[in-house]
Amino acid sequence: MNSFSETKPLMRLKRKFSMTRHAEFAQTRKAGGAMGGAYLVLITLADPQLPHHKVGVIVTRRVGNAVVRNKLRRRIHSICAKNLPSIEGTRYLVTVLRWRAPQATFAELENDWLKQARRLGILPAA
């Protein structure tokens, strides 16, 4: 099995899984459960009426320039694509990246995301 490279992730999140509407982000942030880690905050909201999971990433200008923000966004989408099949039910997932995220390696981001997902109870314990 191939491992993730620092420069080129192996998986890509399909467009249908992406959040595109402000209302979806706002509803998830307002009514969902959240857990914060060193590099990110994961917010989730279960919705049994969804046909599939919806994933959104929030990266503010404080994190870095456009190149850095897009690189982090691609990394989070890759992490989500890899782990979506093991998440139970259908839900909205919003990841808010913190200002420390650019210093993190891909493995550190993935470990932080998985840790928060387990704390929220959406992934089985390792």
N, C-alpha and C positions, 0 to 999 in steps of 0.2 A: 504494500500500500504506500502511495506517495505521501510525503509530508508537505506541509505548507511552507512555501518559500517566503522570505521577507519581502521580496519585490513583486512576486506574482502569485496571487491567491488562485487556488485550483477551482473553486466553485463560485458561481455567480447567482445572485438572487434574481428570479424572474420578475418581470415588471408587474405581473398581477399581484404579487405579494407586497408591493410597496404602497405605503400610505401616500396619498396625494392631496387630500383635502384638509384644510385647517381645522374643520369641525372634528375630524377623527383624532387629530393630535390633541385638541383642546379637551375633548370628552375623556380621552385616555388619561391625560394629566390631571384632570379634575376628579374623576371617579375611580381611577385605578390605584393599585397598590404599588409602592415604590421602594427600592432598596438601593443604597448608594455604596460605591466602592471607591478605591483609590483613583481610578481613571474614568469611571462612568457611573451614571445613574440609570437603572433599568426600571421602567414603568410598564405595568401590564394590566389589561382589563379583559376579562373573559366575556365573550359574546357568542352564545350558541347559534345565533342566526347567521353568522358569517359562513360563507362557503369554504374559506381557508384563512390561514393566519394573515395578518397585515403588519408589516414592519416599517417603522419610521426611525430616522436618525436626525438628531438636532445637534448641530455644531455651530457655535457662535464665532464671531470674528475674534474674540478674545483668545481662541485656541491657536490661531495662526492665519497665514495667508491662504488664498484659495487653493493652492497646490496641496498644502498640508491638510486643509479641511477635507478636500476630495479624497485624498489618500486614506484618511481615517474613516470616511464614509464607506469607501470600498472595502476596507478591512472589516468593519462591522457587518456590512451586507454579506461578506463571505462567511463570517462566524455564524450569522443567522441562517444562511443557506445550509450550512453543515449540520446545524442543530434543530432546525424546524421539524423534521420528521419525528423527533423524540419528544416534542412538546405535546402534552395532552390537551384535548379539546381544541376549540378555535378561539383565538384571542388577538387583541391588538398588543403590539410590543413597540415601545418607544425607548430608544437609547439616547441619553443626553450625555455628550462627551464633556469631560472636565478639562480645565486648562493644562493639566499634567499629561494628558493623553499623547501628545506628540513625542514625549520622551520614552514612551512604552514601546516594547517590541510587540510583534504580532502575538506571540505566545502569552505575554503578560496581559494584553487586552483580552484575549480569548479566555484566559483563566479567570480574570475579573468578571467578564460577562457570565461565564458558567457559574461562578460562585454566587452572583446576585440572582441568577435564574433559580438555582437550588434553594437559596434563602426565601425566594418568593413562592416556592413549591410548585413551579411549573416544569421542572426537570427532576427525574429521579435522583436520589443521592448516589454519589459515586462510590 
